[in-house]
Amino acid sequence: MTWNALFGLTNLVALLGWAALLLLPRRPLTHSFILFAGVGLLCLAYTVMLGLTVSGTVDPAGQPGAAPFDPSDYSIAGLRSLFLSDGGLVIGWTHYLAFDLFVGLWIGRDADHKGYSRLVQAPFLLLTFLAGPLGLLLWLAVRDRRARRLAKSAG
């Protein structure tokens, strides 16, 4: 399978997870689907791709003239050599897809628990899909007020 095909496949898995999160009723089966068929599958793909690339089993298809990837070099230059390859880009992108979907699932569950409507949740989920940390940051800012109020009323 080519890096382009893996890129397309990981994007499809993520899109299906996000579609389920945004459009399907939030029930245990839906949560399990998103967690295991979405996040879990992306994590597995990431782990396999990273392992095969780091071990040298798979060629990351680097750009001509770029330094070869050295898995022990976690400097900017070392990581640049990985991300200048098709494989490195797909591996990094899969990392983003997995974590953003996991965060989106958490936001959805947290928002449901705190009584936020799906309409209010949608912008935070879409921002998390498009720019992960920005969506999470805004959700954390918004949820704090209601979380404190719910904690006071429970105590």
C-alpha positions in Angstrom: 0.0 0.0 0.0 1.4 3.4 -0.9 1.7 6.4 1.5 -1.0 8.2 -0.6 -3.4 5.3 -0.1 -2.6 5.2 3.7 -3.2 8.9 3.8 -6.6 8.5 2.2 -7.5 5.6 4.3 -6.7 7.3 7.6 -8.6 10.4 6.5 -11.6 8.2 5.7 -11.5 6.6 9.1 -11.3 9.9 10.9 -14.1 11.4 8.8 -16.4 8.5 9.6 -15.6 8.9 13.3 -16.3 12.7 13.2 -19.5 12.1 11.2 -20.7 9.7 13.9 -19.8 12.1 16.6 -21.6 15.0 15.0 -24.6 13.2 13.5 -25.5 10.0 15.3 -27.3 9.7 18.6 -24.8 9.6 21.5 -25.3 6.1 22.9 -22.8 3.6 24.2 -22.6 1.8 20.9 -21.9 5.1 19.1 -19.2 6.0 21.6 -17.7 2.5 21.3 -17.7 2.8 17.5 -15.9 6.2 17.6 -13.4 5.0 20.2 -12.5 1.6 18.8 -13.3 1.9 15.0 -12.1 5.5 14.9 -9.5 6.4 17.5 -8.3 2.8 18.1 -7.9 2.0 14.4 -6.0 5.3 13.9 -3.7 4.5 16.8 -3.1 1.1 15.5 -2.3 2.4 12.0 0.0 5.0 13.6 1.8 2.4 15.7 2.4 0.1 12.7 3.5 2.8 10.4 5.9 4.3 12.9 7.3 0.9 13.9 7.9 -0.1 10.3 9.5 3.3 9.5 11.7 3.5 12.6 12.9 -0.1 12.1 13.8 0.7 8.5 11.4 -2.0 7.3 9.5 0.5 5.2 11.0 3.4 3.2 9.4 6.7 4.3 10.0 8.0 0.7 12.0 11.0 1.6 12.6 13.9 -0.7 15.7 13.7 -2.9 18.7 15.2 -1.1 17.0 15.2 2.3 19.0 13.8 5.2 17.8 10.2 6.1 15.6 10.0 9.2 17.4 9.2 12.4 14.9 8.0 15.1 17.2 9.1 17.9 17.4 12.7 16.7 14.5 14.7 18.2 15.9 18.1 17.3 14.1 20.3 14.8 16.5 19.3 12.1 16.0 15.6 12.9 12.2 15.8 12.9 12.3 17.9 9.7 14.0 15.0 8.0 11.1 12.7 8.9 8.4 15.2 7.9 10.1 15.8 4.6 9.1 12.3 3.7 5.7 11.1 2.5 5.8 8.4 5.3 6.7 10.9 8.0 3.9 13.2 6.9 1.3 10.4 6.9 2.5 9.2 10.3 2.4 12.7 11.8 -1.1 13.4 10.2 -2.4 10.1 11.6 -1.2 11.2 15.0 -3.2 14.4 14.7 -6.3 12.6 13.4 -6.2 10.1 16.3 -5.7 12.6 19.1 -8.2 15.2 17.7 -10.9 12.6 17.3 -10.3 11.4 20.9 -10.5 15.0 22.1 -13.7 15.5 20.1 -15.2 12.4 21.7 -14.3 13.7 25.1 -15.7 17.1 24.4 -19.0 15.5 23.1 -19.3 13.3 26.2 -18.4 16.2 28.6 -20.8 18.5 26.9 -23.6 16.0 27.0 -22.9 15.4 30.7 -23.1 19.1 31.4 -26.4 19.5 29.5 -25.1 21.5 26.5 -27.2 21.0 23.4 -25.8 19.5 20.2 -26.1 22.8 18.5 -23.9 24.5 21.1 -21.4 21.6 20.9 -21.1 21.7 17.1 -18.8 24.8 16.8 -16.4 23.4 19.4 -16.4 20.0 17.7 -15.8 21.5 14.3 -13.0 23.7 15.6 -11.4 20.6 17.2 -11.7 18.8 13.9 -10.1 21.6 12.0 -7.7 23.0 14.5 -7.5 20.6 17.5 -6.0 22.6 20.3 -8.0 25.7 19.4 -11.3 23.8 19.7 -10.1 22.2 23.0 -9.0 25.5 24.5 -12.3 27.2 23.7 -14.2 24.3 25.1 -12.2 24.3 28.3 -12.9 28.0 28.7 -16.7 27.6 28.1 -17.1 24.4 30.2 -15.4 25.7 33.3 -18.3 28.0 34.3 -21.0 25.4 34.0 -18.7 22.7 35.7 -18.2 25.0 38.7 -22.0 25.7 38.9 -22.8 22.0 38.7 -20.2 21.2 41.4 -21.7 23.8 43.7 -25.3 22.5 43.2 -24.1 18.9 43.9 -22.2 19.9 47.0 
